[in-house]
Amino acid sequence: MKKIVLLFGQPGSGRKTLVKNILNNNEEVKSLLNLTYSSVLSLDETNNN
């Protein structure tokens, strides 16, 4: 099953670090967030209103 995960947060909250760790297949992050995946795609969509 495909899942979409959206990350929201204040500047400096660690969103980019979290995405980097997920993309690098960090086992500790996967375990803490209960994530299982064989592939992942990241889309950087900035909303500057």
C-alpha positions, -999 to 999 in steps of 0.1 A, spaced: 0 0 0 13 35 -8 12 61 19 17 99 18 33 115 48 31 153 51 54 171 75 45 205 89 63 226 115 80 258 125 113 268 109 141 251 127 119 222 140 140 195 122 118 186 92 148 186 68 169 165 92 140 140 96 135 137 58 173 133 53 174 105 79 144 87 63 160 90 28 193 76 42 173 46 56 182 54 93 171 24 112 167 43 145 143 68 129 124 40 111 120 21 144 110 52 164 83 61 139 73 25 131 81 30 94 85 1 70 93 8 34 112 -5 4 114 28 -14 107 64 -6 103 96 -27 107 131 -13 91 162 -27 102 196 -14 72 218 -18 77 252 -1 46 273 5 56 310 8 24 330 13 
